[in-house]
Amino acid sequence: MESKKHIILTVDCVVFDKQGRLLLIRRGKPPFKGQYTLPGGMVDYGETTEQAAIRC
């Protein structure tokens, strides 16, 4: 049986407030649970990267 490859596309967002501070979140799941990261996530099928970034 032939295995199929799937592409998983993700987005990360760089967000600054009016004072120039960078928005970070704490990871809730392994790996790296509890560590800081940029907000982001996976792009859903049929969704643009822009739509995914707004959703995240």
Backbone atoms as SQL, in Angstrom:
CREATE TABLE atoms (id INTEGER PRIMARY KEY, chain TEXT, resi INTEGER, resn TEXT, atom TEXT, x REAL, y REAL, z REAL);
INSERT INTO atoms VALUES
  (1, 'A', 1, 'MET', 'N', 0.848, -1.181, 0.000),
  (2, 'A', 1, 'MET', 'CA', 0.000, 0.000, 0.000),
  (3, 'A', 1, 'MET', 'C', 0.893, 1.243, 0.000),
  (4, 'A', 2, 'GLU', 'N', 0.567, 2.181, -0.826),
  (5, 'A', 2, 'GLU', 'CA', 1.344, 3.404, -0.954),
  (6, 'A', 2, 'GLU', 'C', 0.906, 4.405, 0.115),
  (7, 'A', 3, 'SER', 'N', 1.878, 4.963, 0.822),
  (8, 'A', 3, 'SER', 'CA', 1.526, 5.966, 1.827),
  (9, 'A', 3, 'SER', 'C', 1.477, 7.339, 1.158),
  (10, 'A', 4, 'LYS', 'N', 0.546, 8.154, 1.614),
  (11, 'A', 4, 'LYS', 'CA', 0.393, 9.496, 1.070),
  (12, 'A', 4, 'LYS', 'C', 1.036, 10.491, 2.019),
  (13, 'A', 5, 'LYS', 'N', 1.660, 11.495, 1.452),
  (14, 'A', 5, 'LYS', 'CA', 2.264, 12.552, 2.254),
  (15, 'A', 5, 'LYS', 'C', 1.273, 13.695, 2.373),
  (16, 'A', 6, 'HIS', 'N', 1.207, 14.268, 3.550),
  (17, 'A', 6, 'HIS', 'CA', 0.327, 15.402, 3.793),
  (18, 'A', 6, 'HIS', 'C', 1.169, 16.596, 4.201),
  (19, 'A', 7, 'ILE', 'N', 0.849, 17.726, 3.664),
  (20, 'A', 7, 'ILE', 'CA', 1.525, 18.959, 4.028),
  (21, 'A', 7, 'ILE', 'C', 0.735, 19.609, 5.150),
  (22, 'A', 8, 'ILE', 'N', 1.430, 19.958, 6.213),
  (23, 'A', 8, 'ILE', 'CA', 0.796, 20.659, 7.330),
  (24, 'A', 8, 'ILE', 'C', 1.359, 22.074, 7.332),
  (25, 'A', 9, 'LEU', 'N', 0.490, 23.036, 7.118),
  (26, 'A', 9, 'LEU', 'CA', 0.881, 24.437, 7.047),
  (27, 'A', 9, 'LEU', 'C', 0.480, 25.118, 8.349),
  (28, 'A', 10, 'THR', 'N', 1.402, 25.896, 8.906),
  (29, 'A', 10, 'THR', 'CA', 1.111, 26.619, 10.140),
  (30, 'A', 10, 'THR', 'C', 1.421, 28.101, 9.964),
  (31, 'A', 11, 'VAL', 'N', 0.880, 28.908, 10.861),
  (32, 'A', 11, 'VAL', 'CA', 1.159, 30.337, 10.882),
  (33, 'A', 11, 'VAL', 'C', 1.582, 30.734, 12.287),
  (34, 'A', 12, 'ASP', 'N', 2.436, 31.722, 12.372),
  (35, 'A', 12, 'ASP', 'CA', 2.790, 32.377, 13.628),
  (36, 'A', 12, 'ASP', 'C', 2.569, 33.871, 13.425),
  (37, 'A', 13, 'CYS', 'N', 2.154, 34.546, 14.483),
  (38, 'A', 13, 'CYS', 'CA', 1.848, 35.969, 14.389),
  (39, 'A', 13, 'CYS', 'C', 2.806, 36.766, 15.272),
  (40, 'A', 14, 'VAL', 'N', 3.289, 37.857, 14.738),
  (41, 'A', 14, 'VAL', 'CA', 4.105, 38.791, 15.508),
  (42, 'A', 14, 'VAL', 'C', 3.231, 40.006, 15.755),
  (43, 'A', 15, 'VAL', 'N', 2.876, 40.229, 17.025),
  (44, 'A', 15, 'VAL', 'CA', 1.926, 41.287, 17.389),
  (45, 'A', 15, 'VAL', 'C', 2.576, 42.204, 18.413),
  (46, 'A', 16, 'PHE', 'N', 2.566, 43.501, 18.121),
  (47, 'A', 16, 'PHE', 'CA', 3.085, 44.509, 19.044),
  (48, 'A', 16, 'PHE', 'C', 1.941, 45.402, 19.489),
  (49, 'A', 17, 'ASP', 'N', 1.988, 45.858, 20.755),
  (50, 'A', 17, 'ASP', 'CA', 0.992, 46.827, 21.211),
  (51, 'A', 17, 'ASP', 'C', 1.520, 48.242, 20.952),
  (52, 'A', 18, 'LYS', 'N', 0.775, 49.256, 21.370),
  (53, 'A', 18, 'LYS', 'CA', 1.140, 50.647, 21.093),
  (54, 'A', 18, 'LYS', 'C', 2.446, 51.062, 21.758),
  (55, 'A', 19, 'GLN', 'N', 2.836, 50.367, 22.820),
  (56, 'A', 19, 'GLN', 'CA', 4.088, 50.667, 23.503),
  (57, 'A', 19, 'GLN', 'C', 5.265, 49.874, 22.914),
  (58, 'A', 20, 'GLY', 'N', 4.999, 49.068, 21.889),
  (59, 'A', 20, 'GLY', 'CA', 6.051, 48.301, 21.244),
  (60, 'A', 20, 'GLY', 'C', 6.363, 46.969, 21.916),
  (61, 'A', 21, 'ARG', 'N', 5.496, 46.542, 22.841),
  (62, 'A', 21, 'ARG', 'CA', 5.715, 45.260, 23.521),
  (63, 'A', 21, 'ARG', 'C', 5.208, 44.127, 22.654),
  (64, 'A', 22, 'LEU', 'N', 5.954, 43.032, 22.663),
  (65, 'A', 22, 'LEU', 'CA', 5.640, 41.852, 21.867),
  (66, 'A', 22, 'LEU', 'C', 4.672, 40.957, 22.624),
  (67, 'A', 23, 'LEU', 'N', 3.613, 40.482, 21.936),
  (68, 'A', 23, 'LEU', 'CA', 2.660, 39.557, 22.524),
  (69, 'A', 23, 'LEU', 'C', 3.212, 38.144, 22.456),
  (70, 'A', 24, 'LEU', 'N', 3.298, 37.475, 23.601),
  (71, 'A', 24, 'LEU', 'CA', 3.698, 36.080, 23.688),
  (72, 'A', 24, 'LEU', 'C', 2.632, 35.318, 24.456),
  (73, 'A', 25, 'ILE', 'N', 2.526, 34.024, 24.201),
  (74, 'A', 25, 'ILE', 'CA', 1.602, 33.171, 24.942),
  (75, 'A', 25, 'ILE', 'C', 2.397, 32.031, 25.567),
  (76, 'A', 26, 'ARG', 'N', 1.815, 31.385, 26.563),
  (77, 'A', 26, 'ARG', 'CA', 2.446, 30.194, 27.137),
  (78, 'A', 26, 'ARG', 'C', 1.823, 28.969, 26.491),
  (79, 'A', 27, 'ARG', 'N', 2.678, 28.047, 26.085),
  (80, 'A', 27, 'ARG', 'CA', 2.192, 26.813, 25.470),
  (81, 'A', 27, 'ARG', 'C', 1.439, 25.997, 26.502),
  (82, 'A', 28, 'GLY', 'N', 0.277, 25.470, 26.091),
  (83, 'A', 28, 'GLY', 'CA', -0.541, 24.684, 26.993),
  (84, 'A', 28, 'GLY', 'C', -0.367, 23.183, 26.833),
  (85, 'A', 29, 'LYS', 'N', 0.300, 22.790, 25.764),
  (86, 'A', 29, 'LYS', 'CA', 0.448, 21.356, 25.465),
  (87, 'A', 29, 'LYS', 'C', 1.902, 21.035, 25.152),
  (88, 'A', 30, 'PRO', 'N', 2.301, 19.792, 25.401),
  (89, 'A', 30, 'PRO', 'CA', 3.652, 19.371, 25.020),
  (90, 'A', 30, 'PRO', 'C', 3.783, 19.395, 23.499),
  (91, 'A', 31, 'PRO', 'N', 4.907, 19.545, 22.906),
  (92, 'A', 31, 'PRO', 'CA', 6.156, 19.757, 23.621),
  (93, 'A', 31, 'PRO', 'C', 6.286, 21.207, 24.072),
  (94, 'A', 32, 'PHE', 'N', 7.150, 21.432, 24.992),
  (95, 'A', 32, 'PHE', 'CA', 7.462, 22.775, 25.498),
  (96, 'A', 32, 'PHE', 'C', 6.325, 23.401, 26.295),
  (97, 'A', 33, 'LYS', 'N', 5.479, 22.588, 26.918),
  (98, 'A', 33, 'LYS', 'CA', 4.372, 23.089, 27.736),
  (99, 'A', 33, 'LYS', 'C', 4.906, 24.073, 28.770),
  (100, 'A', 34, 'GLY', 'N', 4.218, 25.225, 28.907),
  (101, 'A', 34, 'GLY', 'CA', 4.592, 26.247, 29.878),
  (102, 'A', 34, 'GLY', 'C', 5.604, 27.258, 29.380),
  (103, 'A', 35, 'GLN', 'N', 6.223, 27.008, 28.230),
  (104, 'A', 35, 'GLN', 'CA', 7.196, 27.950, 27.698),
  (105, 'A', 35, 'GLN', 'C', 6.505, 28.980, 26.817),
  (106, 'A', 36, 'TYR', 'N', 7.143, 30.129, 26.673),
  (107, 'A', 36, 'TYR', 'CA', 6.590, 31.208, 25.859),
  (108, 'A', 36, 'TYR', 'C', 6.810, 30.955, 24.371),
  (109, 'A', 37, 'THR', 'N', 5.839, 31.407, 23.570),
  (110, 'A', 37, 'THR', 'CA', 5.909, 31.282, 22.114),
  (111, 'A', 37, 'THR', 'C', 5.061, 32.373, 21.469),
  (112, 'A', 38, 'LEU', 'N', 5.204, 32.519, 20.176),
  (113, 'A', 38, 'LEU', 'CA', 4.341, 33.416, 19.419),
  (114, 'A', 38, 'LEU', 'C', 2.973, 32.762, 19.251),
  (115, 'A', 39, 'PRO', 'N', 1.896, 33.561, 19.211),
  (116, 'A', 39, 'PRO', 'CA', 0.586, 32.973, 18.927),
  (117, 'A', 39, 'PRO', 'C', 0.546, 32.460, 17.490),
  (118, 'A', 40, 'GLY', 'N', -0.157, 31.368, 17.291),
  (119, 'A', 40, 'GLY', 'CA', -0.268, 30.801, 15.959),
  (120, 'A', 40, 'GLY', 'C', -0.994, 29.473, 15.992),
  (121, 'A', 41, 'GLY', 'N', -0.968, 28.794, 14.874),
  (122, 'A', 41, 'GLY', 'CA', -1.626, 27.497, 14.804),
  (123, 'A', 41, 'GLY', 'C', -1.642, 26.959, 13.391),
  (124, 'A', 42, 'MET', 'N', -2.363, 25.876, 13.220),
  (125, 'A', 42, 'MET', 'CA', -2.446, 25.217, 11.918),
  (126, 'A', 42, 'MET', 'C', -3.468, 25.907, 11.014),
  (127, 'A', 43, 'VAL', 'N', -3.182, 25.888, 9.728),
  (128, 'A', 43, 'VAL', 'CA', -4.096, 26.435, 8.730),
  (129, 'A', 43, 'VAL', 'C', -5.069, 25.320, 8.350),
  (130, 'A', 44, 'ASP', 'N', -6.358, 25.602, 8.468),
  (131, 'A', 44, 'ASP', 'CA', -7.384, 24.624, 8.107),
  (132, 'A', 44, 'ASP', 'C', -7.495, 24.488, 6.592),
  (133, 'A', 45, 'TYR', 'N', -7.966, 23.317, 6.136),
  (134, 'A', 45, 'TYR', 'CA', -8.151, 23.078, 4.710),
  (135, 'A', 45, 'TYR', 'C', -9.108, 24.124, 4.137),
  (136, 'A', 46, 'GLY', 'N', -8.726, 24.759, 3.049),
  (137, 'A', 46, 'GLY', 'CA', -9.566, 25.762, 2.401),
  (138, 'A', 46, 'GLY', 'C', -9.431, 27.154, 2.995),
  (139, 'A', 47, 'GLU', 'N', -8.610, 27.293, 4.009),
  (140, 'A', 47, 'GLU', 'CA', -8.416, 28.574, 4.691),
  (141, 'A', 47, 'GLU', 'C', -7.139, 29.225, 4.173),
  (142, 'A', 48, 'THR', 'N', -7.125, 30.540, 4.061),
  (143, 'A', 48, 'THR', 'CA', -5.895, 31.238, 3.679),
  (144, 'A', 48, 'THR', 'C', -5.032, 31.431, 4.921),
  (145, 'A', 49, 'THR', 'N', -3.759, 31.709, 4.694),
  (146, 'A', 49, 'THR', 'CA', -2.874, 31.969, 5.827),
  (147, 'A', 49, 'THR', 'C', -3.309, 33.231, 6.570),
  (148, 'A', 50, 'GLU', 'N', -3.829, 34.204, 5.835),
  (149, 'A', 50, 'GLU', 'CA', -4.323, 35.422, 6.471),
  (150, 'A', 50, 'GLU', 'C', -5.509, 35.130, 7.385),
  (151, 'A', 51, 'GLN', 'N', -6.437, 34.286, 6.921),
  (152, 'A', 51, 'GLN', 'CA', -7.594, 33.927, 7.736),
  (153, 'A', 51, 'GLN', 'C', -7.154, 33.171, 8.991),
  (154, 'A', 52, 'ALA', 'N', -6.182, 32.278, 8.843),
  (155, 'A', 52, 'ALA', 'CA', -5.685, 31.524, 9.994),
  (156, 'A', 52, 'ALA', 'C', -5.008, 32.445, 11.004),
  (157, 'A', 53, 'ALA', 'N', -4.247, 33.414, 10.523),
  (158, 'A', 53, 'ALA', 'CA', -3.577, 34.357, 11.418),
  (159, 'A', 53, 'ALA', 'C', -4.593, 35.181, 12.202),
  (160, 'A', 54, 'ILE', 'N', -5.648, 35.606, 11.556),
  (161, 'A', 54, 'ILE', 'CA', -6.694, 36.382, 12.241),
  (162, 'A', 54, 'ILE', 'C', -7.392, 35.513, 13.275),
  (163, 'A', 55, 'ARG', 'N', -7.640, 34.256, 12.951),
  (164, 'A', 55, 'ARG', 'CA', -8.298, 33.331, 13.865),
  (165, 'A', 55, 'ARG', 'C', -7.445, 33.043, 15.087),
  (166, 'A', 56, 'CYS', 'N', -6.140, 32.967, 14.882),
  (167, 'A', 56, 'CYS', 'CA', -5.237, 32.635, 15.984),
  (168, 'A', 56, 'CYS', 'C', -5.110, 33.800, 16.924);
